[in-house]
C-alpha cells in the first residue's frame, strides 16, 4: 500500500477540498465539474459540499453505493489495489465506510 500524491485542483491549491478531490479520483471527472455538481447539490440540500448529505446524494445519483466496514474490521481494513491518493499521506487514518459502483 503506497501513498500517491494527487491534486486535481486546477490551481494546485490545498483548500480543504478533500471530498471534491476524492470524487474526482473515484469518478474520473475533473475538479471543476465535480465542484459545480456538488455545489448545486449543496444548494438543493441547503448544506455544504463537505456535508455527507451533499456529496453522498451526488454519488448515489451516479450509481455509487455506500458500504460500511464491519466493526470487526475497523483498524485492519486496507486499500484495495494497494495505492491511495490524496494531497497528504492519510495512510494512518481509519475509514468506517467506502463507496462502490453498483453491486460491486
N, C-alpha and C positions, 0 to 999 in steps of 0.2 A: 504494500500500500504506500503510495507516494503522493505528496503534495505537488500539485501543478498550478503555477500562477495563472490566473485567468481574470481578466478585467475587460469586459466588453464595453465599458463606458466610453463613448466616442471621444471624450476629452481626457480620458485616463484618470479621472478623479476617483477618489476614495470618499464617497459621500454618504455612507450609511445605506447604500442601495443593495444590501445583501440579497434580498428577495428578488429584486429585478435581475441581478447577475445570475442567480441560481435558475430562474425561469428561462433566461436566455440560453443557458447551457442545456437545460432539460429539453427545451422545445426547438432549439437551433434557430431561434428568432433573434433579430438584432435588438440592441438596447432601446432604441427609440420606439420601436413597435411595442415591445413589452411594457415600457414605461407608459406609453399612451393608453394601451389597453387596460392596464391595471389602474391607471388614473381615472379612466371612465368608470371602471368597476367601483373605484373608491367613491366617485360621485354618486353612483346608484345606491351604494351601501351606507353612505354618509360615514365613511371610515377612512383610515389612512392606508396607503399602499402596503405598508408593512403589517397591517392587520390581517390576521388569519382569514377572516371572513372575506376580505377583498381578494387576495391572491388565490385563496382556496377556491372561491367561486370561479375565478378565471381559469384555473387549471381544470376544474370539473367540467367547465364548458368546452374545454379542448379534449375531453375524454380521459383525463387522468383520474386515478382513484387513490385516495389516501389510505395507507395501511399502517397500523400500529405495530410496533415491535413488542412482542410479549415481555412481560416483566422478567421472566426467567432469562431473557437475552440482553436485558439492559446492561450496558457496560462491556458487553462481549460482542456486540454487533459490529461487523466490518463492512467496508465499502465493497460492493460487487464490482468486479473489473479491475480492482486494485488501485485506481487513482481517484483523487478528489480534487476539485477545482475551486479556487477562491483567490482573493487578494491577500489572504493571510493563511497561515498554517492552522487549520481548525481540526487537526487530527486528534487532539485530546478531548474534543467535545463529544458528548454522548447524545445521539439522536433518540427521539421517542417515537417517531413515525417517519415515513417516507412516501413518495408518490410514484406510481407506476402507471403505464399506459394500459387502459382496458383491463383485461383479465390476467395480465402477466403476474 
